[in-house]
Amino acid sequence: MENVVLLLSIIFFYYVMRKKKIPIVSLYGIFGLQWFYYLLFPFLSVNNFIPAPFPTGTPLNHDVRVVSYFLLFNAIFMLIFSFIFLVIFKPNDTIKKEVSAKDEKYKTALFFILLLLDIFLIYIGYKYRYSYVAVVHTIHANLRNIFVGLFAFYMMIETRRLKIYFLYFLFIVATFFLGSRIFLAIITAILFVYLFDVGVIDLKKGVALLLVAITAFSLIGVVRVGFYSIEKISYYLWHPLILESLYSGYSGLALTEMWLDGKIKYYNYFGSYYIDPLMIFVPQMVFIGAGIPKASYNVLGKWEEDHGGRDKISPKGSYYYLAEAIEAAGFWGIILVSTGFAVICAKMEKLRAGNIFNRFIYYSFFGAFGFGFVKAQFSWCARYFIQNIFTLALFFLMYKVFYDVAKNVRDQSNGKISGQTIV
Protein backbone atom coordinates (compact mmCIF):
# COMPACT_ATOMS: atom_id res chain seq x y z
CA MET A 1 0.00 0.00 0.00
CA GLU A 2 2.78 2.44 0.90
CA ASN A 3 4.23 2.17 -2.62
CA VAL A 4 0.85 3.06 -4.11
CA VAL A 5 0.49 6.09 -1.85
CA LEU A 6 4.05 7.10 -2.68
CA LEU A 7 3.30 6.93 -6.39
CA LEU A 8 0.09 8.91 -5.91
CA SER A 9 2.00 11.63 -4.05
CA ILE A 10 4.41 11.96 -7.00
CA ILE A 11 1.54 12.13 -9.49
CA PHE A 12 -0.26 14.74 -7.37
CA PHE A 13 2.94 16.79 -7.08
CA TYR A 14 3.23 16.84 -10.86
CA TYR A 15 -0.50 17.64 -11.26
CA VAL A 16 -0.20 20.71 -9.00
CA MET A 17 2.86 21.88 -10.91
CA ARG A 18 0.98 21.70 -14.22
CA LYS A 19 -2.27 23.07 -12.78
CA LYS A 20 -0.63 26.12 -11.19
CA LYS A 21 2.02 26.49 -13.92
CA ILE A 22 4.79 26.35 -11.36
CA PRO A 23 8.25 26.21 -12.99
CA ILE A 24 10.52 23.36 -12.00
CA VAL A 25 13.09 26.02 -11.05
CA SER A 26 11.17 27.20 -8.00
CA LEU A 27 10.93 26.42 -4.32
CA TYR A 28 8.15 23.97 -5.13
CA GLY A 29 10.19 22.30 -7.84
CA ILE A 30 13.46 22.15 -5.90
CA PHE A 31 11.73 20.60 -2.90
CA GLY A 32 10.27 17.91 -5.16
CA LEU A 33 13.67 17.16 -6.70
CA GLN A 34 15.40 17.08 -3.31
CA TRP A 35 12.60 14.95 -1.86
CA PHE A 36 12.96 12.45 -4.72
CA TYR A 37 16.77 12.34 -4.63
CA TYR A 38 17.10 11.83 -0.87
CA LEU A 39 14.39 9.17 -0.95
CA LEU A 40 15.61 7.35 -4.08
CA PHE A 41 18.73 5.56 -2.83
CA PRO A 42 17.37 4.65 0.62
CA PHE A 43 14.34 3.22 -1.22
CA LEU A 44 16.57 1.21 -3.56
CA SER A 45 18.73 0.03 -0.67
CA VAL A 46 16.01 -1.07 1.75
CA ASN A 47 14.35 -2.96 -1.12
CA ASN A 48 17.70 -4.67 -1.85
CA PHE A 49 18.14 -3.20 -5.34
CA ILE A 50 21.56 -1.81 -4.41
CA PRO A 51 24.00 -2.68 -1.61
CA ALA A 52 24.62 0.03 0.96
CA PRO A 53 27.62 -0.79 3.15
CA PHE A 54 28.20 1.66 6.00
CA PRO A 55 31.81 1.93 7.22
CA THR A 56 30.56 2.55 10.75
CA GLY A 57 28.71 -0.75 10.86
CA THR A 58 25.31 0.94 11.02
CA PRO A 59 23.39 -0.34 7.96
CA LEU A 60 20.07 1.07 6.87
CA ASN A 61 17.06 -0.42 8.59
CA HIS A 62 15.53 -3.13 6.36
CA ASP A 63 12.64 -3.95 8.71
CA VAL A 64 9.55 -4.22 6.48
CA ARG A 65 7.37 -2.46 9.04
CA VAL A 66 9.79 0.45 9.47
CA VAL A 67 10.38 0.84 5.73
CA SER A 68 6.64 0.84 5.03
CA TYR A 69 5.95 3.65 7.48
CA PHE A 70 9.03 5.56 6.31
CA LEU A 71 7.74 5.57 2.74
CA LEU A 72 4.21 6.37 3.92
CA PHE A 73 5.42 9.36 5.97
CA ASN A 74 7.32 10.70 2.95
CA ALA A 75 4.22 10.35 0.80
CA ILE A 76 2.00 12.10 3.37
CA PHE A 77 4.46 14.99 3.65
CA MET A 78 4.54 15.42 -0.13
CA LEU A 79 0.75 15.21 -0.46
CA ILE A 80 0.20 17.92 2.16
CA PHE A 81 2.96 20.13 0.75
CA SER A 82 1.47 19.89 -2.76
CA PHE A 83 -2.08 20.46 -1.54
CA ILE A 84 -1.13 23.67 0.31
CA PHE A 85 0.49 24.97 -2.87
CA LEU A 86 -2.60 24.10 -4.84
CA VAL A 87 -4.75 26.13 -2.46
CA ILE A 88 -2.68 29.27 -1.81
CA PHE A 89 -0.09 29.64 -4.58
CA LYS A 90 -0.64 32.32 -7.20
CA PRO A 91 1.64 32.57 -10.26
CA ASN A 92 4.04 35.50 -10.25
CA ASP A 93 3.96 38.51 -12.48
CA THR A 94 6.90 39.09 -14.82
CA ILE A 95 10.12 38.96 -12.87
CA LYS A 96 11.87 42.33 -12.85
CA LYS A 97 15.31 42.34 -14.44
CA GLU A 98 16.26 46.00 -14.46
CA VAL A 99 18.73 47.44 -11.96
CA SER A 100 18.52 51.03 -10.76
CA ALA A 101 21.51 53.36 -10.80
CA LYS A 102 21.16 53.57 -7.02
CA ASP A 103 21.90 49.87 -6.72
CA GLU A 104 24.60 49.80 -9.41
CA LYS A 105 26.81 52.13 -7.39
CA TYR A 106 27.66 49.22 -5.08
CA LYS A 107 29.02 46.86 -7.72
CA THR A 108 32.61 48.14 -7.87
CA ALA A 109 33.08 47.93 -4.11
CA LEU A 110 31.42 44.50 -4.01
CA PHE A 111 33.57 43.16 -6.83
CA PHE A 112 36.83 44.00 -5.07
CA ILE A 113 35.57 42.73 -1.70
CA LEU A 114 34.51 39.42 -3.27
CA LEU A 115 37.78 39.18 -5.22
CA LEU A 116 39.84 39.69 -2.06
CA LEU A 117 37.73 37.11 -0.23
CA ASP A 118 38.28 34.60 -3.03
CA ILE A 119 42.04 35.16 -3.03
CA PHE A 120 42.26 34.84 0.75
CA LEU A 121 40.08 31.72 0.79
CA ILE A 122 42.25 30.09 -1.87
CA TYR A 123 45.41 31.03 0.03
CA ILE A 124 44.39 29.58 3.40
CA GLY A 125 42.68 26.67 1.68
CA TYR A 126 45.89 25.76 -0.13
CA LYS A 127 48.10 26.35 2.90
CA TYR A 128 46.03 24.16 5.25
CA ARG A 129 44.70 21.65 2.73
CA TYR A 130 46.38 18.69 4.42
CA SER A 131 45.79 19.64 8.05
CA TYR A 132 42.85 20.47 10.28
CA VAL A 133 43.22 23.61 12.38
CA ALA A 134 39.98 24.50 14.15
CA VAL A 135 40.55 28.27 14.10
CA VAL A 136 41.41 28.23 10.40
CA HIS A 137 38.32 26.20 9.50
CA THR A 138 36.12 28.54 11.57
CA ILE A 139 37.53 31.61 9.83
CA HIS A 140 37.22 29.89 6.46
CA ALA A 141 33.58 28.97 7.09
CA ASN A 142 32.59 32.47 8.23
CA LEU A 143 34.33 34.13 5.27
CA ARG A 144 32.59 31.77 2.86
CA ASN A 145 29.26 32.63 4.43
CA ILE A 146 30.04 36.33 3.98
CA PHE A 147 31.00 35.64 0.38
CA VAL A 148 27.68 33.88 -0.35
CA GLY A 149 25.63 36.75 1.10
CA LEU A 150 27.46 39.46 -0.84
CA PHE A 151 27.59 37.40 -4.03
CA ALA A 152 23.80 36.88 -3.99
CA PHE A 153 23.33 40.66 -4.22
CA TYR A 154 26.28 41.37 -6.50
CA MET A 155 25.12 38.97 -9.22
CA MET A 156 21.88 40.98 -9.58
CA ILE A 157 23.54 44.39 -10.05
CA GLU A 158 26.55 43.40 -12.17
CA THR A 159 25.85 43.87 -15.89
CA ARG A 160 29.09 42.17 -17.00
CA ARG A 161 28.36 38.54 -16.28
CA LEU A 162 31.93 37.49 -17.01
CA LYS A 163 32.88 39.07 -13.68
CA ILE A 164 30.20 37.01 -11.93
CA TYR A 165 31.47 33.79 -13.51
CA PHE A 166 35.08 34.70 -12.67
CA LEU A 167 34.31 35.18 -8.96
CA TYR A 168 32.26 31.99 -8.94
CA PHE A 169 35.12 30.03 -10.54
CA LEU A 170 37.58 31.28 -7.90
CA PHE A 171 35.16 30.16 -5.19
CA ILE A 172 35.11 26.67 -6.74
CA VAL A 173 38.92 26.59 -6.55
CA ALA A 174 38.80 27.62 -2.87
CA THR A 175 36.29 24.83 -2.17
CA PHE A 176 38.48 22.28 -3.93
CA PHE A 177 41.32 22.95 -1.48
CA LEU A 178 39.53 23.05 1.88
CA GLY A 179 36.22 21.34 1.19
CA SER A 180 32.87 22.23 2.80
CA ARG A 181 30.90 21.84 -0.39
CA ILE A 182 27.68 23.05 1.23
CA PHE A 183 28.65 26.69 0.61
CA LEU A 184 29.42 25.93 -3.02
CA ALA A 185 26.10 24.11 -3.33
CA ILE A 186 24.23 27.11 -1.88
CA ILE A 187 25.92 29.63 -4.14
CA THR A 188 25.44 27.36 -7.16
CA ALA A 189 21.71 27.08 -6.43
CA ILE A 190 21.43 30.86 -6.04
CA LEU A 191 23.30 31.57 -9.27
CA PHE A 192 21.39 28.89 -11.16
CA VAL A 193 17.93 30.22 -10.31
CA TYR A 194 19.02 33.82 -11.00
CA LEU A 195 20.35 32.94 -14.47
CA PHE A 196 17.11 31.09 -15.14
CA ASP A 197 15.06 34.12 -14.09
CA VAL A 198 16.94 36.56 -16.33
CA GLY A 199 16.76 34.22 -19.32
CA VAL A 200 20.45 33.32 -19.62
CA ILE A 201 19.67 29.62 -19.34
CA ASP A 202 16.53 27.66 -20.19
CA LEU A 203 15.42 24.29 -18.90
CA LYS A 204 17.52 22.27 -21.37
CA LYS A 205 20.68 24.23 -20.62
CA GLY A 206 19.80 24.04 -16.95
CA VAL A 207 19.66 20.24 -17.01
CA ALA A 208 23.03 20.10 -18.77
CA LEU A 209 24.60 22.50 -16.27
CA LEU A 210 23.05 20.56 -13.40
CA LEU A 211 24.71 17.35 -14.60
CA VAL A 212 28.05 19.16 -14.88
CA ALA A 213 27.62 20.59 -11.37
CA ILE A 214 26.71 17.19 -9.91
CA THR A 215 29.76 15.62 -11.52
CA ALA A 216 31.97 18.44 -10.22
CA PHE A 217 30.63 18.04 -6.68
CA SER A 218 31.30 14.31 -6.78
CA LEU A 219 34.77 14.87 -8.19
CA ILE A 220 35.65 17.27 -5.37
CA GLY A 221 34.38 14.76 -2.82
CA VAL A 222 36.35 11.87 -4.33
CA VAL A 223 39.59 13.84 -4.58
CA ARG A 224 39.19 15.21 -1.06
CA VAL A 225 39.20 11.69 0.41
CA GLY A 226 42.47 10.87 -1.36
CA PHE A 227 41.57 9.23 -4.69
CA TYR A 228 43.81 10.81 -7.33
CA SER A 229 44.27 8.14 -10.00
CA ILE A 230 42.04 8.09 -13.06
CA GLU A 231 41.02 4.49 -12.31
CA LYS A 232 39.85 5.24 -8.78
CA ILE A 233 38.18 8.52 -9.71
CA SER A 234 36.23 6.89 -12.53
CA TYR A 235 35.18 4.01 -10.26
CA TYR A 236 34.18 6.09 -7.22
CA LEU A 237 32.93 9.22 -9.03
CA TRP A 238 29.25 8.64 -8.29
CA HIS A 239 29.70 7.16 -4.83
CA PRO A 240 29.41 10.53 -3.00
CA LEU A 241 26.00 11.14 -4.57
CA ILE A 242 24.71 7.74 -3.51
CA LEU A 243 26.14 7.95 0.00
CA GLU A 244 24.82 11.50 0.47
CA SER A 245 21.30 10.18 -0.06
CA LEU A 246 21.82 7.08 2.07
CA TYR A 247 23.38 8.91 5.02
CA SER A 248 20.54 11.40 5.06
CA GLY A 249 17.83 8.73 4.88
CA TYR A 250 19.37 6.87 7.82
CA SER A 251 18.07 9.36 10.39
CA GLY A 252 14.58 9.23 8.86
CA LEU A 253 14.47 5.45 9.21
CA ALA A 254 15.93 5.61 12.73
CA LEU A 255 13.25 8.04 13.96
CA THR A 256 10.49 6.09 12.23
CA GLU A 257 11.58 2.96 14.11
CA MET A 258 11.75 4.82 17.43
CA TRP A 259 8.26 6.23 16.90
CA LEU A 260 6.81 2.82 16.02
CA ASP A 261 8.49 1.11 18.99
CA GLY A 262 7.38 3.81 21.44
CA LYS A 263 10.98 4.68 22.33
CA ILE A 264 10.50 8.44 22.07
CA LYS A 265 10.59 9.68 25.66
CA TYR A 266 9.28 13.15 24.87
CA TYR A 267 8.79 15.54 21.96
CA ASN A 268 10.61 18.87 21.70
CA TYR A 269 7.45 20.61 20.38
CA PHE A 270 9.25 22.37 17.53
CA GLY A 271 11.94 23.89 19.73
CA SER A 272 14.52 22.97 17.09
CA TYR A 273 12.58 25.13 14.60
CA TYR A 274 12.27 28.35 16.61
CA ILE A 275 14.80 28.16 19.47
CA ASP A 276 17.87 26.57 17.85
CA PRO A 277 18.02 29.05 14.93
CA LEU A 278 18.22 31.91 17.45
CA MET A 279 20.69 30.22 19.79
CA ILE A 280 23.18 29.78 16.95
CA PHE A 281 23.74 33.55 16.93
CA VAL A 282 24.31 33.90 20.67
CA PRO A 283 28.11 34.28 21.14
CA GLN A 284 29.93 31.47 22.91
CA MET A 285 31.41 33.98 25.38
CA VAL A 286 27.94 34.61 26.84
CA PHE A 287 27.73 30.99 27.95
CA ILE A 288 31.36 30.84 29.05
CA GLY A 289 30.82 33.88 31.28
CA ALA A 290 27.76 32.26 32.81
CA GLY A 291 29.56 28.95 33.26
CA ILE A 292 26.91 27.12 31.22
CA PRO A 293 27.74 25.00 28.15
CA LYS A 294 26.06 26.39 25.05
CA ALA A 295 25.22 22.85 23.89
CA SER A 296 22.80 22.50 26.80
CA TYR A 297 20.56 25.11 25.16
CA ASN A 298 20.48 23.30 21.82
CA VAL A 299 17.04 21.69 21.71
CA LEU A 300 17.86 19.16 18.99
CA GLY A 301 21.21 18.23 20.53
CA LYS A 302 19.66 17.77 23.97
CA TRP A 303 16.89 15.61 22.50
CA GLU A 304 19.46 13.44 20.74
CA GLU A 305 21.51 13.08 23.90
CA ASP A 306 18.44 11.86 25.78
CA HIS A 307 17.67 9.31 23.05
CA GLY A 308 21.01 7.59 22.48
CA GLY A 309 23.15 10.32 20.95
CA ARG A 310 23.89 11.56 17.43
CA ASP A 311 25.77 8.37 16.52
CA LYS A 312 22.59 6.37 16.96
CA ILE A 313 20.30 8.74 15.07
CA SER A 314 22.51 10.28 12.40
CA PRO A 315 26.03 8.78 12.40
CA LYS A 316 27.16 10.63 9.27
CA GLY A 317 25.84 14.10 10.07
CA SER A 318 23.06 14.52 7.49
CA TYR A 319 19.64 15.08 9.02
CA TYR A 320 16.55 13.93 7.18
CA TYR A 321 13.63 16.36 7.30
CA LEU A 322 11.24 13.66 8.57
CA ALA A 323 13.52 12.91 11.52
CA GLU A 324 13.31 16.46 12.85
CA ALA A 325 9.56 16.62 12.24
CA ILE A 326 8.99 13.36 14.17
CA GLU A 327 11.17 14.61 17.03
CA ALA A 328 9.00 17.73 17.19
CA ALA A 329 5.61 16.07 17.59
CA GLY A 330 5.55 12.58 16.09
CA PHE A 331 2.98 12.09 13.33
CA TRP A 332 1.50 15.54 14.02
CA GLY A 333 4.96 16.97 13.48
CA ILE A 334 4.93 15.64 9.92
CA ILE A 335 1.55 17.25 9.25
CA LEU A 336 2.39 20.62 10.81
CA VAL A 337 5.90 20.93 9.35
CA SER A 338 4.72 20.05 5.84
CA THR A 339 1.92 22.62 6.12
CA GLY A 340 4.15 25.33 7.56
CA PHE A 341 6.97 24.84 5.09
CA ALA A 342 4.54 24.86 2.14
CA VAL A 343 3.00 28.15 3.32
CA ILE A 344 6.44 29.76 3.73
CA CYS A 345 7.59 28.60 0.29
CA ALA A 346 4.39 29.77 -1.41
CA LYS A 347 4.69 33.21 0.20
CA MET A 348 8.40 33.41 -0.63
CA GLU A 349 7.66 32.81 -4.31
CA LYS A 350 5.84 36.17 -4.40
CA LEU A 351 9.10 37.93 -3.53
CA ARG A 352 10.62 36.57 -6.70
CA ALA A 353 8.79 39.18 -8.79
CA GLY A 354 9.47 42.06 -6.38
CA ASN A 355 12.21 44.66 -6.16
CA ILE A 356 15.89 43.81 -5.94
CA PHE A 357 15.85 43.39 -2.16
CA ASN A 358 12.82 41.10 -2.27
CA ARG A 359 14.63 39.01 -4.87
CA PHE A 360 17.74 38.94 -2.71
CA ILE A 361 15.66 37.50 0.13
CA TYR A 362 14.14 34.96 -2.26
CA TYR A 363 17.47 33.83 -3.70
CA SER A 364 18.98 33.58 -0.21
CA PHE A 365 16.04 31.47 0.95
CA PHE A 366 16.26 29.33 -2.18
CA GLY A 367 19.94 28.65 -1.58
CA ALA A 368 19.59 27.83 2.11
CA PHE A 369 16.21 26.09 2.40
CA GLY A 370 15.71 24.97 -1.19
CA PHE A 371 19.00 23.12 -1.08
CA GLY A 372 19.19 22.15 2.58
CA PHE A 373 15.69 21.59 4.00
CA VAL A 374 15.40 17.90 3.11
CA LYS A 375 18.90 16.92 4.25
CA ALA A 376 19.92 19.35 7.00
CA GLN A 377 18.71 20.60 10.34
CA PHE A 378 16.22 23.46 10.08
CA SER A 379 18.39 25.65 12.33
CA TRP A 380 21.34 25.41 9.95
CA CYS A 381 19.19 26.39 6.97
CA ALA A 382 17.89 29.34 8.98
CA ARG A 383 21.45 30.27 9.91
CA TYR A 384 22.64 30.50 6.30
CA PHE A 385 19.54 32.45 5.32
CA ILE A 386 19.74 34.96 8.20
CA GLN A 387 23.50 35.41 7.80
CA ASN A 388 23.04 36.34 4.14
CA ILE A 389 20.64 39.12 5.10
CA PHE A 390 22.83 40.26 8.00
CA THR A 391 25.93 40.32 5.77
CA LEU A 392 24.28 42.53 3.17
CA ALA A 393 22.87 44.88 5.84
CA LEU A 394 26.36 45.18 7.37
CA PHE A 395 27.83 45.95 3.94
CA PHE A 396 25.32 48.75 3.38
CA LEU A 397 26.10 50.20 6.80
CA MET A 398 29.86 50.11 6.23
CA TYR A 399 29.47 51.53 2.73
CA LYS A 400 27.46 54.46 4.07
CA VAL A 401 29.96 55.11 6.88
CA PHE A 402 32.95 55.11 4.53
CA TYR A 403 31.04 57.14 1.96
CA ASP A 404 30.11 59.78 4.55
CA VAL A 405 33.66 59.92 5.89
CA ALA A 406 35.09 60.27 2.38
CA LYS A 407 32.53 62.97 1.57
CA ASN A 408 33.38 64.92 4.73
CA VAL A 409 37.11 64.70 4.01
CA ARG A 410 36.52 65.87 0.46
CA ASP A 411 34.29 68.74 1.58
CA GLN A 412 36.83 69.86 4.18
CA SER A 413 39.62 69.64 1.61
CA ASN A 414 37.60 71.69 -0.86
CA GLY A 415 36.82 74.22 1.87
CA LYS A 416 40.49 74.69 2.69
CA ILE A 417 41.33 75.10 -0.98
CA SER A 418 38.52 77.62 -1.41
CA GLY A 419 39.66 79.51 1.67
CA GLN A 420 43.22 79.70 0.38
CA THR A 421 41.97 80.90 -2.97
CA ILE A 422 39.89 83.64 -1.37
CA VAL A 423 42.87 84.87 0.66
Secondary structure as UniProt FT lines:
FT   HELIX           2..19
FT   TURN            20..21
FT   HELIX           27..46
FT   TURN            47..48
FT   TURN            55..56
FT   HELIX           64..88
FT   HELIX           101..104
FT   TURN            105..106
FT   HELIX           107..127
FT   TURN            128..130
FT   HELIX           134..157
FT   HELIX           161..178
FT   HELIX           181..197
FT   TURN            198..199
FT   HELIX           203..224
FT   TURN            225..226
FT   HELIX           230..236
FT   TURN            237..238
FT   HELIX           239..260
FT   TURN            261..262
FT   TURN            269..270
FT   HELIX           271..274
FT   HELIX           276..279
FT   TURN            280..281
FT   HELIX           284..290
FT   HELIX           294..297
FT   HELIX           299..306
FT   TURN            307..308
FT   HELIX           310..313
FT   TURN            315..316
FT   HELIX           321..351
FT   TURN            352..353
FT   HELIX           356..365
FT   HELIX           366..370
FT   HELIX           371..372
FT   TURN            373..375
FT   HELIX           378..422
//
